[in-house]
């Protein structure tokens, strides 16, 4: 589940969700809502499929909106609260145009508001914030975190169903990609 297919011709079933599409949707929302300054992403550790896919979706959205320096706006870093805090503290060096942060995970997003408060900024008044995963602990953030909802229950159900039905099918590779959904809450500006 949620890993790319194995190399070679192994008869495997893969069930994953659309990291690229979710990240594209989040960045597109920020840019369409008038967050046309710098939108920055804390992009995760390079080489991890989830991080690479989310970074790719984020960059595709920036390029689609004609944002210059797209690569500079997606620095790598671990998916931790500490990383979100550190990256946000470093963000003013990126320039006064920073208007939004797309955190590669909700865990990273939890570190952003404290760093912004230290700089005299707030969410969403000065900086919009979007996370990714819609994990339960993020529900306690204030303001409520705008995030990309991952269909975890559907992911599990689909994997179990396909595993149980595998012998009824002829086998071979099967690759199912489930959609994600942008859950708009108070931490990001709404469409203008």
N, C-alpha and C positions, 0 to 999 in steps of 0.2 A: 504494500500500500504506500502511496505517495512517494514512490521512487521511480526513476526512469527504468525502462525495460533493460534487462540484462543483455550484454553483447552476445552475438552468436545467434544460433537458431534454436535456443532452448524453448520448449513449449511452456511459456509462463503467462500468467494472467496478471496484468498491472491495472490497478485502480488508483487514480490520483485526481487531484483537483487543479484547476487552471491558475497557477501562480502568475503567469505572464498577463493573462487577461485581467486578473484582479488588481495587479499593480498598475496596469495601463489605465484601468477604470478609476483608480484612486488619484493618480497623477492628472488624468484628464479632468476629473472633477475639480481639483485645485486650480488648474489652469483656466478652465471654463468659468469658474467662479470669480475670476479676476485676480487670481493670485499669480500675476504675470511677472513678479519680481523673480527672485531665485527660489525655486522649490528644491529642497535638498532631501536626499534619501540616505538613511544609514543602512547601507546595502548588504550587510552580512558578510560572512567569510567567503572569499572567492573559492570556487571549486566545489561548494556544496550546491547540489542541484536546486534546492529551494531558493537559496540566496541568488544564484545565477539567474534563475528564471524571473524572480521578482525584480531584480536589477534591470534585466532586459526589457521587461514590460514598462518599467518606469522610464527608461531611456527612450523607448519607442514613442511614448506619449510626449516627452519633452521635444523630441525631434519633430513629431507631427505638428506641434504648436510653434515650431521655429525657435525654440529656446537655444541660445548660444551657450557654449561651454557645458553641454549636457553631461559629459563624462566627469567633469569636476564636481558636479552636483550629486554624485552617487559614490561617495567614498566608502571603502570597505570597513568593516568592523564587526566584532562579535555580536551576536544577538543577545545582549544582556542589558539590564537596567543601567549598569555603570557605563557601558558604552554609549547608550542614549544620552546620559548626562554629560559625559566627556565631549561627545561630538557636538552637542548643542552648545556647550561652553566655548568650543572652538568656532562655532558658526559665525559669530560677528566678524571674524577675520575674512569670511567669504564676502562680506560687503553689506552695506545697509539695505540692499534690495531683498534680503531674505524675508520672505513673507509666509513661507509654509515649510513644514517638515513632513515627509512621508517616512515613517519609521518602518523598517522591514518586518518587524513583528510588534505585537502589543507589548511584549516585554521591554523592547527598546523604547517604545513610546512612554512607558512609565517613568523613565529617567528624564524626559524632555521638560515637563513643566517646572520642576525644581530649578533646573539650570536657567530657564527663561526668567523665573522670578528673581534669581540672583542678578540677572542683567537688567532688571526693572521692566521686563516684558511679561505679557500674559497670553494665555490661550483662551479664546480665539481672537481677542481684541487686537493683538499685535501680530501673532503668528498662528496660522491654522495648523492643526496636527491631525494626521491620519495614521492609524496603525494597520496591522494585518493579522488576522487569525480569529478575532472575536472570542478570546478566551475568557472564562468566567471571572478571574481575578481583576480583569480590566474594567469590569462593570462598576467597580467602586471608585474609579477615577472621577475627578470633578475638574472641569466640566466633562460630561459623558463623552467617551472617546468615539469619534467617527472611525470606523474600521472596516476592513474587508472580512466578511463572514465566510468561513470555510465550512463546507457541509460535512462535518465530522461524522455525524450519525449516518448520513447517506453513504459516506465513504465505507464505513464498517458494514452496513447492511448489504451494499453492492458487492463488496469483497466476499462476504460469507455466502451470498446467493450464488455468485459465480463459481465459488469453490464447490458448493454442493451440487451445482448443475453441470460441473465440468465433464463428467463421464457421459452425460446425455448429449453434449456437443461433440464435435469431432476432434476437440483438442486444438493444439496449435496456439499461436500467439493471440492474445486478446488484450487490447489496450483501451481502457475506458477513462475518459477525462470528464470530471464533474465540474460544473460551473461554480463560480464564487459570486458573492453579492456585496455591493457597497452598502454598509449600514450607516446612514447619515444621522449623526447626533450633534451635540453642541460644540465639539472641539474644532470644527472646521467651518469656514464661511460657506453659506449656501450659494447656489447659482444666482448670478446677478441678472 
